[in-house]
């Protein structure tokens, strides 16, 4: 049986972001959707991916409405970028990891 591909998760996601989204915001669905995008966009290699609400709902086990609310929260928190060519097009999502950018800026040069 072939071994499934591994998936590396930055400790910040579990140590801080999970507590923030689930414990503070009371939005476990946002954490689940963020994990979905981390994995999906990592597969595509450039931190960007396209997915319909139906695909996200199917993959996460959440309702369409829960996915919409989670995406809205992630956008407000600047953890997810969303763009679409037209209002009816399948959006392209960009997973953002601002803590990594902060680390890069703080690193001595």
N, C-alpha and C positions, 0 to 999 in steps of 0.2 A: 504494500500500500504506500503510495507516495506521501511524503511529508508535506503538509500545507505550508504555504509561504509564511514566514515570520512577519511580525508587525511590531515595530518599536514605538513605544509610547513615552514621550517626555514625562519625567516624574512630576513636573508642574501640573500636568493635566489631572492626575489623580490626587496629588497632595493639596492642591490649591483650588483648581478650577472645579473639581467635583464638589468640594465643600461649598464653594461660592454659589454654583448654579443649583445644587440640590438642597443644601442646608440653608443658605441665606435667601435665595430667590424662590425656593420651593418649586423648582422647575426641573424635575428629573428628565422630562422629555427633551429639554434643551441640551442636557448633557449627552443623552443617547444620540440625538441628531448630530451633535458635534463629533462624537466618536464615529458615527457613520461617515461623515465627511472627511475626517482625518484618514480613515482607512480607504475610502473610495478615491480620494484625490491622491493619496500616496501611490495607489495602484497605477494611476495615470501619469505619475512622475513629476508633475510640475506644480503641484499644489492647487490645481484647477480641475474641475470636473463638471459635467452636465448631468442633471438628474431631475426627473419630474416629481411632483408631489406624490403621485401614485407609486413611483419606484421607491421613494424614501419611506413612505408609509409601509409598503410591503416588506422592505428590508429591515425596518426597525420594529414592526408590530404595533406601531402607533396609528391613530386615526389621522386622516388628512388634516383635520382641524388642529390637532395637537402638533403636527409637523409645521403647519403654517405659523402657529403661535411660537414654536421653538425657533424657527428661522427668524421671525420678527425680533425676538429677544436677542438672538445671537448677532443680528445686524446692529441692533441698538448698542450692544456691548462691544461692537467692533471686532468680533471674533469670526465673522463671516461676511465676505463681500458677495454681492449678487448682481449679475448683469444679464440682460436679455436683449436680443436684436430687435424683437417686436414684443408687444404685450402678450401675445399668445405663444411665443417661442419657449422652448424648454430652457430654463435659466442656466447660466454658467456660474458656478460657485467657486469662491476662493477662500480656502481655509487660512485664517490669520492666527498667528501665534505671537502676540505682542511681547510676551516675556522673553522670547528669543531675541527680538530686536533690542530690547532693553539691555540684555546681557552683552550683545555685540557693541552697543554704544558705551557701556560701562567698562569694557575690557581695555586694559592698557595697550597703547600702540607702540 
